[in-house]
Amino acid sequence: MKRFGFLAISASQYPFIFKEATPRGYVTAYVEDTWRINTFRYPSRTGFDSPPADHFIEHYIKVMEENDVATVGCREGKVHHLDYLEYFMNLMDTYKSVPKFFLGLHSSLSHNDINIVGEHDDEIVEFFEQLNAKGHMNDTMVLLMGDHGPPHSRYRNTKGGQLEETHPFIRILMPTWFSKKYPTEYRNLLDNAESGVLLTPHDLHATFLDILDDGLFEERLRIWVTKGLDAANTRARSLFSEIPKNRECKHVAIPPQTCDCIKWSSVAAEDLLIREIVGQVVAAINKFIEVVEGRCARLFLDQILSAEGTVLNKKETYRVHFSVVPSLGTFEAFTTWNKRSRKVDVDVSKIHRTNRYNNQSQCIQQTFPELINFCFCTSS
């Protein structure tokens, strides 16, 4: 399904888990505290045709932003994220005795500067203390997590930033009685967290289904394994189950370019092969942006920042990090090298820009959003 551009479909057509929760008597809420940069709008996605949950405040946020009542971070002199926390607390208070499934994405604080988040730690702590004092934590599973690390920043150009982008923080809080009533499930949850086993968002989804179905998901999983499916090859498993320690990216359909279990070896940036590979990658990017017929400037290699190599499926594989001019964009590309043809194989759409493009691609942002990471508008 196409997510953005002329052929984009409505996000309402996706099988959101809210659709599983509602028939089971749950009240649902999906809340983002921004409109222009929210998950299903940015950069030019179509959003939802109809509310995906019982409580959905996108139109309220949109009106505030369009009328300059709210900027990212503030609303009428008040820190915007406090409104967001207050809204969630009101939902919890209103539906205290009702099953509920709430999902919120809190972008306004951290989208442009991750350092701002720490300034509001006390307010986040106070929010959870209030939840606990009001008794909400006694019947609620809480997940506090990031969606990804900072993808466009100087920190992203470090090893730590590279790892954090695909390994965001997650903390799971369970009611105090859970470990006594479900000791096996609780031990599995702890073991999965502490053993270093590979976990994915699909496992979170399976965990939610496990709760919604009161364990039926795991019963289905046991049937699949009994029929001969290798447990390690099961793409989604509830975190309340024992996840195999031998799980690898290939077992759960994680592509190599986003798999951090691969062991890479550093290669000198001055290596002639690396220079040839990066040169072909830049040429592929220029070919990719030709579709806009001159609206984007031709890019030239500026500097090779780093390079790493490994062998995957008997193919020489390289991860290269480089910068180009005139945009001064920095990119990370995952490539395979064919010795016989001396050609590089790279999926340009998967090349990752590691610094901000800001307004460089404004001339094509609405019509060709798939080019925004690469285009340096000639009008710039």
ABEGO torsion letter per residue (X at the ends): XBABEAABBBAAABBBAAAAAAAAGBBBBBBBABAAABAAAOAABAEBABBABABBAAAAAAAAAAAGABBBGBBGGBBAAAAAAAAAAAAAAAAAABBBBBBBBBAAAAAABAAAAAAAAAAAAAAAAAAAAAGAAAABBBBBBBABBBABBAAAABAAAAAAAABBBBBBBBBAAAAAABAAAAAAAAAAAAAGBBBBAAAAAAAAAAAAAGGAAAAAAAAAAAAGBBAAABABBBAABBBBAABBAAAAGBBAAABAABBBBBBBAABAAAAAAAAAAAAAAAAAAAAAGGABBBBBBABBABBBBBBBGGBBBBBBBBBBOAAGBBBBBBBBBBAAAGBBBBBAAABBBABBAEAAAAAAAAABAAAAAABBBAAX
